Amino acid sequence: MPAFHEHPGVRSYIDQPGDLSPRRVSELPQTHERDYAEALHISQGLLGHNQLSILHAVSAREGWSGHGWIIGRDHSDFDDPDVDAASQLAPILVVLDRLHRMTLPDQLSTERWELLTPREQQIVTMLSSSMTARAIGSWAGISESTVHAHLEHAYRKLGVHDRVSAILSAPRRP
């Protein structure tokens, strides 16, 4: 699986530091580098052929890191009003992201989280990035029903009944 910084939407922010405006992946310069092409192919399979990236932070310090969203759809590319709406929505998304990443006391102890298998931990963690069971299954190379089975086991072990509670029970990472 390619690293996130190889995704064309993210890479464009790295290549153009200081410009954090939303951008359509279809408008980005295409390259035939293997990692770039593989990242685009995988992201199109997970998110849809047409993608709009909205990043509000990207850094090369201590490896690549960043915060933002890549929105995808299949039926049509994002038009100028979509990009304008994304620009207006970006400040709200920044606040929501900061709230999400705030270090709060964990609702459940680390011992409970450690009851999960590594695959269950991985799937619950992927839920926090808003991936659907179908997308998680595609990424992990398992069926959607297997993802649901892992989630049911994780919910039972964590003592929760829904995705939001499972995500909130995951240990916070800085």
C-alpha positions, 0 to 999 in steps of 0.5 A: 500500500503506497504511503499517503504522501504519494496520493496525487491530491496530497502530493500536490500540496507537498509540491506547492507549499503554502497553497492549501486551496482545495483541488480536483485530482483531475486537474493535477499534473499526471506523472507515470511514476509507479508509486504515484500511479499505484496510489491514484489507482488504489484511491480511485478504487476506494473513493471513486474516479473523481476526487477533491482534496482538502488539506489544512496541514502537511509536513515533512518533519519526522516523516510525512504527516498531514490533516485533511480530506479526500472526497471522491465520487464516480458520477461526475468530476467536481465543478467550480461551485463544488471547489468554492463550497469546499473552500468555504467549508475548509475552516469548519473542517479544520475546527472539527479535525482539531476537536477530533484530535484533542487529547481527551481521557480515553473512555475505556482503559488500554487493557480493553483495547488490547483485548482486540486482535491486531486486525480488529484494532486496524479495522476500528482505527480505519473507521475513524477515517470515515472509511466504509466497511466496503472500502476497508474490505477492499483495502485489507483484501477481505470481504465486506461481511468479514469486516462486519464480523470483525466489527461485531467482535470488536464491539463486544470486546469493547462493550460498545454497540456502534461505530462512534463509540468504538472509535471513541474507545480507541486510544488517542494518538498524538 
